[in-house]
Amino acid sequence: MRILYVTTIGGTMSFFQSFVSDLINDGHTVDIACNQMGSAIPLIYNELGCKAFDLSCSRSPFDKGNIRAIGEIKKILSENYYDIVHCHTPIAAAITRIAARKARKSGVKVIYTAHGFHFYKGAPLKNWLIYYPVEKLCAHFTDILITINKEDYALAKRKLKAKQIEYVPGVGIDTERFSECVINKVEKRKKLGVPEDAMLLLSVGELNKNKNHETVIKALAKLHNPNIYYLIAGKGGLEDYLNELIENLDLKNNVKLIGYRTDIAELYKAADICVLPSIREGLPVAVMEGMAAGLPLIVADNRGTRDLCQNNINGLICNSFALDEFANAINELLNDFKQRENMGNNNLVAAKLFDTKIINTIMNNIYFNSDKKR
């Protein structure tokens, strides 16, 4: 089969490498369409022989480039003969489903994976006013709608009229990459500027408002504990703001922004606790990675993360902006090694449910057996 992946920006394709590799190894052709400016498609897709088309779309729903992208996708579909078009991210998904209406009549199957609806219980009203009507309309042009958390799945079943609605728990992670990673912890920490006997918290995620790193930074300021270190791996628009916050709170020796990293598994192995204070998540890969590394969790209470973390079982759940709750959670795990150990062991078991082998099998069944209702 010939398959086209469509995302708003090229970097999003990093989440689908395992499944696309499986598809190509099974003899299928996979091409990619996205905006490659500023966020390139991972090099592995070039190595796999995927053809890449550039689109004018952007993350902003008000960008005029999104209108041009509808025509660009129509052209791609008319000049190439795809069996499946699989779109991701809200903007790319909307314009793809609008552009593919004619192609669907010719038998092209349109699949949309919603990596966390922007409208959800507790979401800002503007999110419901902007994104919900678009999703409700575009659902009529969708053969298969895939949701990755239970709240979105229930909402889609109630409110959206896609031909078929499925629940798939995320994009999958290579659990063995994390569980079997072996490092010299002392040496790794030394390179990171973290003392051997310190308590090390790790967050992995873009430096943006939604990831909410500042809440943990402010919570650490309340604790005044020089033995707690916090590393944040990722890049983004709030880098200067967060560095200034760290400086103003006199935490520059203990809180460090370490940028984009290719040694994520080693970072988790060097850490004691995986932290993710996000406001909104679909199903956070960073949390699954921390679980696969055997770390306890301290996370914010949101729909995607609730699917992964059970309070007091494999982690502690806090309200997104509650500084005292995060401070207390950090302090609780800091002073209870046995609790950290038990939570970490529980996570090693739980993470296996999200392994790429399992997720890829589910996706393969959806791709090629979707006419049979499951």
Secondary structure, 3 states (H helix, E strand, C coil): CEEEEEEEEHHHHHHHHHHHHHHHHCCCEEEEEEECCCCCCCCHHHHCCCCEEECCCCCCCCCCHHHHHHHHHHHHHHHCCCCEEEEECHHHHHHHHHHCHHHHHCCCEEEEEECCCCCCCCCCHHHHHHHHHHHHHHHHHCCEEEECCHHHHHHHHHHCCCCCEEECCCCCECHHHHHCCCCCHHHHHHHHCCCCCCEEEEEECCCCCCCCHHHHHHHHHHHCCCCEEEEEEECCCCHHHHHHHHHHCCCCCCEEEEECCCCHHHHHHHCCEEEECCCCCCCCHHHHHHHHCCCCEEEECCHHHHCCCCECCCEEEECCCCHHHHHHHHHHHHCCHHHHHHHHHHHHHHHHHHEHHHHHHHHHHHHHHCCCCC
